[in-house]
């Protein structure tokens, strides 16, 4: 594959987002509906796939002091900027928030889920006194594929198997990705530093409260030693906790997830800080890590029942750390085997502050797995689901996620729904 191919894939996979990407995807969809409808709003119906619904149920919403799918859908209508992509809720005023709450309280927002779709789905139907508009988002958070005025046909998913089966990145080898990272002109990777800086700003905010402050305090007290592992964990925990609490600051996402962007970029940044790695080497490592993350997500899907911060972005970050340590393809494969042999079963039970603990775990394990790989230690082929090469590793993982965990997400949503309510931010 060419440099242009790899650069294009990275640019398409990395974008800034203010707030967790699932409620933001909902708000972007409903803001688009409002922008295309004329008249006074009468009702809004939002339909989601179960995976996206799970991740929007209890997470903080930028500019809001309460949570919930209905509220973020209403905020897209009253406060959203449809032209701002994943920064749709950058400018929420108290008046717009009050209007959104009033919509929900008046019963004007209905939330539905569909279990008969297999990819990301956001469908809103906004009815006014003069118009009815349907907006459809499919497969990825910003991929709005249809804007229809009534009458329109109900959405029916096309039959088919693996949506990513023909993705050309699946034909890439790890050797090709490494070669790209080593030889692409350094100036082409400057945008990755912009992402690191953006996520560092959120981490600095997160070090003042919650998990970030707790981890930082433990490091200072000596309970957690100051090391490349703890440096990465501290940055990642702080940024993730701040983001999941609803802090109105943008983060640089990766493959549709802010926490994946945090895990990828700040794990590598933390190790680079701890070891004094130069900027160019760090950015080349970040490029390789991002490509591995993109590759993995074509097997697991945009959203799944497993936590992608571990098996995708944490795994990619581990490859990037091996790169910074001077390791080669064998050590990188061993680092990936260490990750999948450890936390391939870590579930995704919705977006919330607790995700920061998983991000911290994934980041720390990524660094430790890389150092272990450099010492020749790895979980071996045939140990559980661990494969012998890049392709088999993630074919096995994808099979586990798609077929083996087919009912897991529904059970998670059922459990979460028992305690779900619109609650104030702490």
C-alpha positions as CSV (number, residue, x, y, z in Angstrom):
1,X,0.0,0.0,0.0
2,X,1.1,3.6,-0.7
3,X,1.8,6.3,1.8
4,X,-1.2,8.1,0.5
5,X,-3.4,5.2,1.3
6,X,-2.2,5.0,4.9
7,X,-2.3,8.7,5.5
8,X,-5.9,8.9,4.1
9,X,-7.0,6.1,6.4
10,X,-5.5,7.9,9.4
11,X,-7.0,11.3,8.5
12,X,-10.5,9.7,8.1
13,X,-10.2,7.8,11.4
14,X,-9.0,10.7,13.6
15,X,-11.1,13.8,14.3
16,X,-11.9,16.0,17.2
17,X,-15.1,15.5,19.3
18,X,-16.5,17.4,22.3
19,X,-18.1,14.8,24.5
20,X,-18.6,11.1,24.2
21,X,-19.0,10.2,20.6
22,X,-22.3,8.2,21.0
23,X,-24.4,11.0,22.5
24,X,-22.6,13.4,20.1
25,X,-23.6,11.2,17.1
26,X,-27.2,11.4,18.3
27,X,-27.0,15.2,18.7
28,X,-25.4,15.5,15.3
29,X,-28.2,13.5,13.7
30,X,-31.0,15.4,15.4
31,X,-29.3,18.8,14.8
32,X,-29.2,17.9,11.1
33,X,-32.9,17.1,11.2
34,X,-33.7,20.5,12.8
35,X,-31.5,22.2,10.2
36,X,-33.6,20.6,7.4
37,X,-37.0,21.0,8.9
38,X,-39.3,24.1,8.8
39,X,-41.8,25.0,11.4
40,X,-42.3,24.6,15.1
41,X,-41.1,21.3,16.7
42,X,-43.9,19.0,17.8
43,X,-42.2,15.7,18.4
44,X,-38.9,13.8,18.0
45,X,-38.4,10.0,17.7
46,X,-34.9,8.6,17.9
47,X,-34.1,5.0,17.0
48,X,-30.7,3.5,17.9
49,X,-28.9,0.2,17.6
50,X,-28.4,-1.5,20.9
51,X,-24.7,-0.8,21.0
52,X,-24.9,2.9,20.5
53,X,-27.9,3.1,22.9
54,X,-25.7,1.4,25.6
55,X,-23.0,3.9,25.2
56,X,-25.3,6.9,25.4
57,X,-27.5,5.9,28.4
58,X,-25.4,7.2,31.3
59,X,-22.5,9.2,30.1
60,X,-22.0,13.0,30.6
61,X,-23.2,15.3,27.9
62,X,-21.3,18.5,27.2
63,X,-23.1,21.6,28.5
64,X,-25.6,19.6,30.4
65,X,-26.1,18.8,34.1
66,X,-28.2,15.7,33.5
67,X,-27.8,12.6,31.3
68,X,-29.8,10.4,29.1
69,X,-30.5,9.6,25.4
70,X,-33.7,11.7,25.2
71,X,-31.8,14.7,26.6
72,X,-28.9,14.6,24.2
73,X,-31.3,14.0,21.3
74,X,-33.3,17.1,22.3
75,X,-30.1,19.1,22.8
76,X,-29.2,18.4,19.2
77,X,-32.5,20.1,18.2
78,X,-32.2,23.1,20.5
79,X,-28.5,23.6,20.8
80,X,-26.7,21.7,18.1
81,X,-24.7,23.0,15.2
82,X,-25.2,20.6,12.4
83,X,-22.2,22.0,10.5
84,X,-19.7,21.3,13.3
85,X,-19.5,17.5,13.0
86,X,-18.5,15.9,16.3
87,X,-18.2,19.3,17.9
88,X,-22.0,19.8,17.5
89,X,-22.5,20.6,21.2
90,X,-19.6,23.0,21.6
91,X,-21.8,26.0,22.3
92,X,-24.7,25.0,24.6
93,X,-26.4,27.9,26.2
94,X,-28.4,27.7,29.4
95,X,-31.5,28.7,27.4
96,X,-31.0,25.9,24.9
97,X,-30.4,23.4,27.6
98,X,-33.7,24.5,29.3
99,X,-35.5,24.1,26.0
100,X,-34.2,20.6,25.6
101,X,-35.2,19.6,29.2
102,X,-38.7,21.1,28.5
103,X,-39.0,18.9,25.3
104,X,-38.2,15.8,27.3
105,X,-40.5,16.8,30.2
106,X,-43.4,17.4,27.8
107,X,-43.0,13.9,26.4
108,X,-42.0,15.2,23.0
109,X,-39.0,12.9,22.7
110,X,-39.4,9.1,22.2
111,X,-36.5,6.7,22.3
112,X,-36.5,3.3,20.6
113,X,-34.0,0.6,20.0
114,X,-33.6,-2.0,17.2
115,X,-32.0,-5.4,17.7
116,X,-32.4,-6.4,14.1
117,X,-29.5,-4.2,12.8
118,X,-25.9,-5.3,13.0
119,X,-24.0,-2.0,12.6
120,X,-24.2,1.5,14.0
121,X,-27.6,3.1,13.5
122,X,-29.1,6.5,14.4
123,X,-32.4,7.4,12.9
124,X,-34.4,10.5,13.9
125,X,-37.8,11.5,12.8
126,X,-38.5,15.2,13.6
127,X,-42.1,16.4,13.2
128,X,-43.0,20.1,13.1
129,X,-46.3,21.8,12.4
130,X,-45.3,22.1,8.8
131,X,-42.8,19.2,8.0
132,X,-41.5,15.8,8.9
133,X,-37.8,15.0,8.4
134,X,-36.0,11.7,8.8
135,X,-32.2,11.6,9.1
136,X,-30.3,8.3,9.0
137,X,-26.7,7.7,10.3
138,X,-25.1,4.3,9.4
139,X,-21.9,2.4,10.3
140,X,-19.9,5.4,11.7
141,X,-20.8,8.3,13.9
142,X,-20.7,11.0,11.3
143,X,-21.9,9.0,8.3
144,X,-25.2,10.6,7.6
145,X,-26.5,8.8,4.6
146,X,-30.0,10.1,4.1
147,X,-32.1,13.2,4.8
148,X,-35.7,12.6,3.8
149,X,-38.9,14.6,3.9
150,X,-42.1,12.6,4.4
151,X,-43.3,10.4,3.0
152,X,-40.4,8.0,3.4
153,X,-39.9,4.2,3.6
154,X,-38.8,2.6,6.9
155,X,-35.2,1.7,7.0
156,X,-34.5,-2.0,6.3
157,X,-30.9,-3.3,6.7
158,X,-29.5,-4.9,3.6
159,X,-28.7,-8.5,4.0
160,X,-25.0,-9.3,4.0
161,X,-22.1,-10.7,6.1
162,X,-19.0,-8.9,7.3
163,X,-19.4,-5.2,6.4
164,X,-15.6,-4.8,6.4
165,X,-14.7,-8.0,4.4
166,X,-13.6,-6.0,1.4
167,X,-11.8,-3.3,3.3
168,X,-8.3,-2.9,1.6
169,X,-6.5,-2.4,4.9
170,X,-7.2,-6.1,5.7
171,X,-4.9,-7.0,2.9
172,X,-2.1,-5.0,4.5
173,X,0.7,-6.7,6.4
174,X,2.3,-5.5,9.6
175,X,5.6,-5.2,7.7
176,X,3.9,-2.7,5.3
177,X,2.6,-0.6,8.2
178,X,6.0,-0.6,9.9
179,X,7.7,0.4,6.6
180,X,5.2,3.3,6.2
181,X,5.8,4.5,9.8
182,X,9.6,4.4,9.3
183,X,9.8,6.2,5.9
184,X,6.8,8.6,5.5
185,X,8.0,12.2,5.5
186,X,7.9,13.4,9.1
187,X,5.9,16.6,8.2
188,X,3.0,14.4,7.1
189,X,2.6,13.3,10.7
190,X,2.4,16.7,12.3
191,X,-1.4,16.4,12.7
192,X,-0.8,13.6,15.2
193,X,1.0,16.0,17.5
194,X,-2.1,18.3,17.3
195,X,-4.1,15.3,18.6
196,X,-1.7,14.6,21.4
197,X,-1.7,18.3,22.4
198,X,-5.5,18.3,22.4
199,X,-5.8,15.2,24.6
200,X,-3.0,16.5,26.9
201,X,-5.1,19.6,27.6
202,X,-8.0,17.4,28.7
203,X,-5.7,15.3,30.8
204,X,-4.5,18.4,32.6
205,X,-8.1,19.3,33.4
206,X,-8.7,15.7,34.6
207,X,-5.7,15.8,37.0
208,X,-7.7,18.2,39.1
209,X,-10.5,15.8,40.1
210,X,-11.8,12.2,40.0
211,X,-9.6,9.3,38.9
212,X,-6.9,11.4,37.4
213,X,-6.3,13.3,40.7
214,X,-6.4,10.0,42.6
215,X,-3.8,8.3,40.4
216,X,-1.6,11.4,40.4
217,X,-1.8,11.5,44.2
218,X,-0.9,7.8,44.5
219,X,2.2,8.3,42.3
220,X,3.3,11.3,44.4
221,X,2.8,9.3,47.6
222,X,4.9,6.4,46.2
223,X,2.1,3.9,46.3
224,X,2.3,3.7,42.5
225,X,5.9,4.0,41.3
226,X,6.8,6.8,38.8
227,X,7.6,4.8,35.6
228,X,6.6,4.7,31.9
229,X,3.7,2.6,32.9
230,X,2.4,5.0,35.6
231,X,3.0,8.0,33.4
232,X,0.9,6.6,30.6
233,X,-1.8,5.5,33.1
234,X,-2.0,8.8,34.8
235,X,-2.5,10.8,31.5
236,X,-5.0,8.4,30.1
237,X,-7.0,8.0,33.3
238,X,-7.2,11.8,33.8
239,X,-8.2,12.6,30.2
240,X,-10.8,9.8,30.1
241,X,-12.4,10.6,33.4
242,X,-12.7,14.3,32.5
243,X,-14.2,13.4,29.1
244,X,-16.7,10.9,30.5
245,X,-17.8,13.4,33.1
246,X,-19.0,15.7,30.3
247,X,-16.2,18.3,30.4
248,X,-16.8,20.7,27.4
249,X,-13.3,20.3,25.9
250,X,-12.6,18.5,22.6
251,X,-10.5,15.3,22.4
252,X,-8.9,13.8,19.4
253,X,-10.8,10.6,18.6
254,X,-9.7,7.4,16.9
255,X,-12.0,5.2,14.9
256,X,-15.0,7.0,16.3
257,X,-14.1,6.9,20.0
258,X,-12.5,9.6,22.2
259,X,-11.4,7.0,24.7
260,X,-9.6,5.1,21.9
261,X,-7.9,8.3,20.8
262,X,-6.9,9.0,24.4
263,X,-5.6,5.5,24.9
264,X,-3.6,5.5,21.6
265,X,-2.1,8.9,21.8
266,X,-1.5,9.5,25.5
267,X,-0.1,6.0,26.1
268,X,2.6,6.8,23.6
269,X,3.0,10.3,24.9
270,X,3.4,9.1,28.5
271,X,6.1,6.6,27.5
272,X,7.9,9.2,25.3
273,X,7.9,11.7,28.3
274,X,9.2,9.1,30.7
275,X,12.0,7.8,28.4
276,X,12.9,11.1,26.7
277,X,11.9,9.8,23.2
278,X,12.3,12.4,20.5
279,X,9.3,14.0,18.8
280,X,9.8,12.3,15.4
281,X,10.1,8.8,16.7
282,X,7.1,9.4,18.9
283,X,4.9,10.5,16.0
284,X,6.1,7.6,13.8
285,X,5.1,5.3,16.7
286,X,1.7,7.0,16.9
287,X,1.2,6.5,13.2
288,X,1.9,2.8,13.4
289,X,-0.3,2.5,16.5
290,X,-3.2,4.2,14.7
291,X,-2.9,1.9,11.6
292,X,-3.0,-1.2,13.8
293,X,-6.1,0.2,15.6
294,X,-7.9,0.8,12.3
295,X,-7.0,-2.7,11.2
296,X,-8.3,-4.3,14.4
297,X,-11.6,-2.4,14.2
298,X,-12.4,-3.8,10.8
299,X,-12.7,-7.2,12.5
300,X,-14.5,-6.1,15.7
301,X,-16.8,-3.5,14.1
302,X,-17.4,0.2,15.1
303,X,-19.1,-0.8,18.4
304,X,-19.1,-4.2,20.1
305,X,-19.6,-6.1,23.4
306,X,-15.8,-5.9,24.2
307,X,-13.9,-2.8,25.3
308,X,-12.0,-1.6,22.2
309,X,-9.7,0.5,24.5
310,X,-8.0,-2.8,25.4
311,X,-8.1,-5.0,22.3
312,X,-7.8,-2.3,19.6
313,X,-6.4,1.1,20.8
314,X,-4.4,-0.3,23.7
315,X,-3.1,-3.1,21.5
316,X,-2.2,-0.5,18.9
317,X,-0.4,1.6,21.5
318,X,1.6,-1.4,22.6
319,X,2.9,-1.8,19.1
320,X,3.8,1.9,19.1
321,X,5.7,1.5,22.3
322,X,7.7,-1.4,20.9
323,X,8.6,0.8,18.0
324,X,9.9,3.5,20.3
325,X,11.9,0.9,22.2
326,X,13.6,-0.2,19.0
327,X,11.8,-3.5,18.6
328,X,10.8,-5.1,15.3
329,X,7.9,-7.1,13.8
330,X,8.4,-10.1,16.1
331,X,8.3,-8.1,19.3
332,X,5.3,-6.2,18.0
333,X,3.4,-9.4,17.3
334,X,4.4,-10.7,20.8
335,X,3.1,-7.5,22.4
336,X,-0.3,-8.0,20.6
337,X,-0.4,-11.6,21.8
338,X,0.2,-10.4,25.3
339,X,-2.7,-8.0,25.1
340,X,-5.2,-10.5,23.6
341,X,-4.0,-13.2,26.0
342,X,-4.8,-10.9,28.9
343,X,-8.0,-8.8,28.4
344,X,-9.7,-10.0,25.2
345,X,-12.8,-10.6,27.4
346,X,-13.1,-7.1,29.0
347,X,-16.7,-6.1,28.2
348,X,-18.0,-2.8,27.1
349,X,-20.8,-2.0,29.6
350,X,-21.6,1.5,28.3
351,X,-20.0,4.9,28.4
352,X,-19.6,6.4,31.9
353,X,-16.8,7.6,34.2
354,X,-15.9,4.0,35.0
355,X,-14.5,3.7,31.4
356,X,-11.6,5.7,32.7
357,X,-10.6,2.7,34.9
358,X,-10.6,0.5,31.7
359,X,-8.6,3.1,29.8
360,X,-6.1,3.2,32.7
361,X,-5.9,-0.6,32.7
362,X,-5.5,-0.8,28.9
363,X,-2.8,1.9,28.8
364,X,-0.7,0.3,31.6
365,X,-1.1,-3.2,30.1
366,X,-0.1,-1.8,26.7
367,X,3.2,-0.5,28.1
368,X,3.9,-3.6,30.2
369,X,3.1,-5.9,27.2
370,X,5.6,-4.0,25.1
371,X,8.4,-4.2,27.7
372,X,7.7,-7.9,28.2
373,X,7.8,-8.5,24.4
374,X,11.2,-6.8,24.3
375,X,12.3,-9.4,26.8
376,X,11.1,-12.2,24.6
377,X,8.0,-12.9,26.7
378,X,4.6,-13.5,25.1
379,X,1.4,-15.5,25.2
380,X,1.9,-18.2,22.6
381,X,-0.1,-19.2,19.6
382,X,-2.8,-21.6,20.5
383,X,-3.1,-20.3,24.1
384,X,-6.8,-19.6,24.2
385,X,-7.9,-17.5,21.2
386,X,-4.4,-16.2,20.5
387,X,-3.3,-16.6,16.9
388,X,0.1,-16.9,15.3
389,X,0.1,-13.9,13.0
390,X,-1.6,-10.5,12.5
391,X,-4.5,-11.9,10.5
392,X,-5.3,-14.9,12.6
393,X,-5.1,-12.9,15.8
394,X,-8.0,-10.7,14.7
395,X,-10.0,-13.2,12.8
396,X,-10.2,-15.1,16.0
397,X,-11.1,-11.9,18.0
398,X,-13.7,-10.9,15.4
399,X,-15.3,-14.4,15.5
400,X,-15.5,-14.2,19.3
401,X,-17.1,-10.7,19.2
402,X,-19.6,-11.3,16.4
403,X,-20.7,-14.9,16.9
404,X,-19.5,-15.8,20.4
405,X,-20.9,-12.7,22.1
406,X,-24.0,-12.2,19.9
407,X,-26.3,-12.0,23.0
408,X,-23.9,-10.4,25.4
409,X,-24.7,-6.8,24.5
410,X,-28.5,-7.3,24.9
411,X,-27.9,-8.7,28.4
412,X,-25.6,-5.8,29.3
413,X,-28.3,-3.3,28.2
414,X,-30.9,-5.3,30.2
415,X,-28.8,-5.0,33.3
416,X,-28.0,-1.4,32.8
417,X,-31.6,-0.5,32.1
418,X,-32.7,-1.7,35.6
419,X,-30.8,1.2,37.2
420,X,-31.0,3.7,34.4
421,X,-32.4,7.2,35.0
422,X,-31.8,10.8,34.0
423,X,-29.4,11.9,36.8
424,X,-27.5,14.9,37.7
425,X,-23.8,15.2,37.3
426,X,-21.8,14.7,40.4
